[in-house]
Amino acid sequence: LGATPRVVLDAVVEHMTRVERELAHWDYHPDHEQFYTGYYPELAIREKLGRVVNASADEVALTANATMGMNLVANGLELGAGDEVLATEGAHVGCRTGWELRNKRYGAYVRWLRPPAAVAGPDELVALYERGTTPQTRVWVIEHLTSATGVLYPVAELCRRARERGIFTVVDGAQTAGHLVVDVRAMGCDAFYASPHKWLMAPVGTGFLYVRREAQPRLWTTLASEHWDDHAAGAFRLMQQGTANLSLWKGVEKAVEFHLALGPARVQGRCLELAGRLRAGLGEIAKVRVTSPQHAEMLTGTTLWQVEGLNGRQLQDRLWELAKVRVRTQGSTVRQCCHVYNLEHEVERTLAAARRIAAAA
């Protein structure tokens, strides 16, 4: 979860309060303000989300989270008997489980790729997908930035090579939207989904799915409401979820405005600067090892690290006890994310605690 800016929290609370206060005056006229969502295009919000990833409003559908976006693609994409899907072992459940369901129910054969334990550079990841591809491969499922290992996949190059083969590409952007500069047109993917409640610092219970306009006819919607078959409306037919909380989307709108006002490039720069300071300091501590890739093209605001002799849960708890630094355990490591609201002294506090923990280990 991302720490929500005050303007976002205020927008949600104020709208929810106003809805409850004025509900008796709501007249249901279609040309008047509506107090809920789920049945309306919400073009203003979709246009702003599109600006985050360089997409048009009609290519963006509003969802509940990244997992919902993944499932809409996995269960909606036209695939025939014998068609193959490539995905990676160990990917986040919000990236892979819809494909597991599709595989078990309909027989679309998922081939599981095993990434190297330690990735030296992006070329290894391109080779991984190319080695696994057969004449029956129809889809490449790509986790943009892995949550468990901090590996940044070379999505633009992967999508380029997939496009040459006529392969559909779907990218899990849960850990990159609002963190790194994302340009789906330059990336060349067919679909991209994310959870704004992470790096975009939006309310929980919101997500979005991008589907390239030319690729949309290949997707059925698996949630049906009034406009489920309205192809002229673009991605609107992929967001037919029924009654939903408009107050949350007022918060998303403010979160996106906040992010765009800062500037995606400045956000990325700040994340990389703080994470670079963290990695450099950790590299100087005996018994501490950074496990996320340190190739120049794979650096992000996310760092995975460990202390010899401790598991991830022990390290997570010690960091909180000693320095009130909150990280998340990932097995033998912890994941530490540096965002725009973090400060240099918080990185230094982490390093001071790491030195104490390593010395005692």
N, C-alpha and C positions, 0 to 999 in steps of 0.2 A: 504494500500500500504506500502511495506517495502522500507526503504531508500536504494537506489541502491549504492553499492560500486563503486568507481571511475573506477576500472578495468572493471566492467560490462558496465557502460555507454560508456567508451572508445571503448570497443569491438563492441558495436552496431553502434556507430557513424562511426567508422573507416571502418567497413564492408559495411555499407550503402553507405558511400562516395565512397569507391572503386568500388562497383557495378555500381553506376551512372557514375563514371569516365571511367570505362573499358567496359561498356555495348556494345559498338560498336565492341569490339574485341572478344566478346563471340561467340564461334563457335558451340555451341549446341551438341558437341560430347558427347555421354553418358559416356565415360570413362574420360572426363575432368571435371574440377570444374564446379558445377552448381551455378547459382546466385539467385536461389529461392528454396523454398521447397514446400512440400505438395504432392509430387509424389515419394519421395525417402525415403528409410528406416531410414536414419539418425541414424545408429547404434551407433556411437560414443557418441552422445548426450544421447540416450536412455540407453546406458550402464552406463553413469555417473549418470543419474537420478536414475537408478536402485540401484546404490551404496548408495544413500541417504536412501532408504527404504528396502535394502537387497532383491532386485529382479533381475532377469536376464533381459537382453535387450529385449528378445523376449516376455517378459511379460509386457512391458511398451509401451504405445501408447502416442504420442504427441497430445495434444489438445489445444484449445484456452484458457481454464480456467477450474475451477472445475465444473462449471455448465454444461459444455459440456460433461465432463466425466460422471457426474450423469445421463444426458439424454441418453448417449450411453448405459448405463446399464439399465436404466428404460425402454427404448423403444426397446432395443435389446434382453432382456432376454425372453426365452421361458416360457410363462405362459399360462395356460388353463383356461377355464370358471370355476369360483368358487374358483380359487387359490387366496390365501390371502397374502397381504404384510403388515408387521408391520412397522410403522414409528411413530415418535413422533410429537405431536402438538407443534407448536412454533419453529420448526427447521428452520434454514436459508432457504431462497427460493432456494439457490443452492443445497440444500439437498433433498427437498421434492417435488418441483413442477413438475418434470418429472414423478413422480409417480401419482400426481394428474391428469396429462394429460392422462397417461396410464389408470387410473381408469375410467375417463370419456369416453374415446374413445373405449376401448376394454372390460371394465367390470372386470378387475383384481381388486378385492376388497381390498381397502386399509383400514386397521383398525388403527385408530389413538390412540396412547398411550398418556396419560396425566402424565408427570413426576411430582413428588412432587414439591411444590413451593420452599421448602428449602430441599436440599438433604443432609442427614446426613452422608452417606457413600456409597460405590460402591454396596454393597449388595442390597440396595433399587432398583438400576437400573437393576440389573440382575433379581430381582423378578418382576419388571415391565414388562419386555419382556416375562418372563415365564408365568405370569398370562394371558397375552394377546394372547398367542399361542394356536391355535386349530389344529385339524388334517388336516385342509386345508391350514395352513400357509406354504408358500414356501420361503419367503424372510424376512430377518431382515435388515432394513435400520438404520444405526447407525451413529449419528453425534459424531465424536471422541471427539472434544472439542467444546462446544456450544459457538457461538459468542455472544449471547444475555445474557447468564447467567454464563458463565465461568465454566460449569460443564464438567469434564473430565470423559468420560464413560470408564468402565473397558472392553475395547474391546477384549482383549485376552480371558477373561472368557466368555464373551458373544459369541464370535466366537466358542469357544470350545463347549458350550452347544448347539449352533445352529447346529454345525457339527454332534453332536450325534443324532440330529433329522432329518438330511438330509436337513437342511434349508440353502439357499444361503445367504451369508452375504456381504453387501456392506457398506464400511466405508467412510464417508466424512472426509478427512484429511486436509481440507483447512486451519485449524488453528493449525495444528501440524507438518506438514512437514517443516523442517528447524527450528523448535522451540523445539520439544521434540525428543528424539531418537525414530525413527520409524523402526520397523522390521516386515514387513508384513508376513514373514514366521513364526516368533514366534507368531505373532498376530493370524495367522490362518484364515484370511479373504479370501473371494473369489475375492473381488474387493476393490480397494482403489483409491481415486482420490484426487487431490490437485491443488492449484494455486501457482506456484513458485513466483508470484509477491508479495506474502505476506511475510512470515517469511524467505523464501529463498532469498529474496531481488533481484529477477530477473525482467526483463522488463514486463510491463503490456501486456496482450494479449497472455499469454502462460500458459499452464497447462499440466498435465499428468494423465494418467489412468493406473493403474496396474490391470491386470486380471491374476489370477493364471492359469498356463498353462493348468492344467487339467480341469479347469472350462471354458476355452475359447470356446469349442464347443457349450456351452449353450447360447452363445450370437450371435445374428445377428448384423451386422453393419447397422446403420441407415444413414450413409453417404457413398455413393457409388462412387468410382472412379475405376481406372484400376485394382487394386488388392483387390477389396472388397470381393472376394470369395476365396482368396488364404490362406487357413487355414495352410498350411505348413510354412507360414511366421510369424506365431504367431500374436502378437498384431498389427503388421503392417496393417492388414486389417481393424483395428478399427480407423486408423488415415488417412482415405482417404478423406481429406477435400478439395482437390484441391489447387490451387496456394496460397502459404503463404509466409510470410516475413522471409527469412532465417537470416537476420540480428538480429532479436529478439532472435533467437535460439543460435546465437553466444554469445549473452549476457547471456542466460540461462546457457550455457556451462561454462562461466567464473564464474557465480554466484554459480554454484554447486562446481566448483573447489575451490572457496573461502571458502565455507561452509565446505567442506571436509578437507581443510588445517587447519581450526580452530579445527575441530573435533566435530561431533554431540554431544558427551557426554559433551564436554567443553561448547558448546553453551547452551545446556540445563542447565548445572550447573550455568552458568552466569545468565541466565534468572530467574532461581529459586532463586538465591541469591538476586538479585535486587528486585524481587517481594516480597520476604520474608521481606526485609528491609522496603518496602512500606507498607505491611500489618501490620507489627509490629507497625510502626509509626502511621498509621491511627487508630489502635486499642486504642491508648492513647488519642485520641481527642474526647471530648464531642460532641454529635450530629452527629458524623460520624459513619457509619456502613458499614462493608465489607459484601457484600451479596453473593459473590462467595464462593464455598465450601472451608472449611479449614481442611478437613480430610487429614491426611498425605499422602494418596494414590491418592489424587485428586488435589494436588497443581501444578500449572503451572506458567508461566510468565505472565499470564493474571489475572487481579484483577478487579472485579466489586465492586463499592462502591458508597455511597450516603451521602448526608448531609440533615439532618432533616429540612424540610421547603422549600427545593429547588427541582425542577424537574431536570432531567438529562441535558436538554438543558441549563438551567440557570447555572448549575454547570460547564458544559463544557465551556461556554463563560467566566465565571468568572476566571477559571483556566488560560485561554489564556490571558485575560486582565491583571491579576496580575503577572503571572509568565512565560508566553509563554510556557505553558505545554499543549500539544495537546492530548486530549482524545476524545472518541466518545460516544455520548449519546446513552443510551439504555433504553428509557422510563424514569423511575424514578431514574435510576443509570447512571454512566459513566463506560466505559471500558478503563482501562489503561494497556497497554502492555509494558513490559520491555524486551528489546532485547540486543544483545551483544554490539551495538553501544551506548547504554545508559550508563550514568556515575552515580556514587553515589551522586554527588552534584545535579544532576537533580532530584533524588528521594527526597533529602532534600528540594529542591526548591518546589516540590509538597507539601510536608508536611507543610512547612511554609505557603504556600498559603491556604491549607486546614484549618489550624488553624485560619487564618484571616476570611475565608469564613464562617466557623462554628460559630465563635464568633459574626459575624454580622447577622447570619440567625435568 
